[in-house]
Amino acid sequence: MNRNDRLQRMIVQKLTMARLRPPTIARLLLAWSSLPLLAMMAVVGVVALVALDVPPPVPMLLAGICLGAALRDFGIAIKTVRFWPIQQELFDWPKIEALAQGMADESGEPNEA
């Protein structure tokens, strides 16, 4: 299996799951691994910088960078949820289901569709 096959399998699985359970803002934010890690790094970083008695602009800069990244992820999640109904109408679902069925047959996994 090459890199493109894995990518296609991942996309087909995500589209199939999104069709069964449409995306929500909370589900998207929890699924993106960067957000919990970002929050943890922000808190630990700011507390460490304050504990080390670093001048106030440095911890505030770090907090602002992390807040900006979190707001960016939140904005992407909002747009994804807002545009999902439009995107859903554009997909060729019979073809996606056939691809998912073919991938499940190749790997020997049971198909949920």
FENTA-V499805 format. One record per residue. PSI is psi as a letter, one per 40 degrees, with the letter a starting at -180 (NA if undefined). OMEGA is omega in degrees with one decimal (999 if undefined). NEAR is the number of other ideal C-beta (glycine too) atoms within 12 Angstrom. Layout:
# FENTA-V499805
PSI/OMEGA/NEAR, PSI/OMEGA/NEAR
This chain:
# FENTA-V499805
h/179.8/12, i/-175.9/8, d/-179.2/9, d/177.3/10, d/178.6/16, d/179.3/14, d/178.9/13, d/178.8/21, d/-179.2/24, d/-179.1/18, d/180.0/19, d/178.8/30, d/-179.5/25, d/178.0/23, d/179.1/28, d/178.0/27, d/-179.9/19, d/178.1/26, d/179.2/24, d/179.4/16, g/-178.5/15, i/-176.3/19, i/172.1/29, i/-178.7/17, d/-178.0/22, d/-178.9/14, d/178.8/19, d/-178.9/27, d/178.5/26, d/-179.4/16, d/179.9/21, h/-174.0/23, e/-175.9/13, d/-173.7/22, d/177.3/26, d/178.2/16, d/178.4/17, d/179.3/26, d/179.5/23, d/179.3/16, d/179.9/21, d/-178.2/27, d/-179.2/20, d/-179.5/18, d/-179.3/25, d/179.1/25, d/179.7/16, d/-179.9/16, d/177.5/23, d/179.6/18, d/178.8/11, e/178.2/12, f/175.6/10, i/179.4/17, i/-173.6/11, d/-178.7/13, d/-177.2/11, d/176.9/18, d/178.6/24, d/177.0/18, d/178.7/18, d/178.8/25, d/179.0/25, d/177.9/17, d/-179.5/19, d/177.2/27, d/177.8/19, d/178.0/16, d/178.2/22, d/177.8/26, d/175.5/17, d/179.0/19, d/178.4/27, d/178.2/23, d/177.3/17, d/179.3/22, d/178.9/26, d/-179.5/19, d/178.9/17, d/179.8/26, d/-178.5/23, d/-175.4/17, e/-178.6/17, d/179.1/25, d/179.0/15, d/-179.5/12, d/-177.9/18, d/179.3/20, d/-176.1/11, e/-176.7/12, i/174.2/21, g/-172.4/13, d/176.5/20, d/178.6/12, d/178.9/15, d/178.5/26, d/177.4/22, d/176.9/17, d/179.4/26, d/178.7/31, d/178.9/20, d/178.7/19, d/178.9/27, d/178.8/20, d/-179.9/14, d/-175.1/15, e/-179.7/17, e/178.9/8, i/174.5/15, i/-178.8/11, h/-179.2/19, e/-174.9/15, NA/999/23
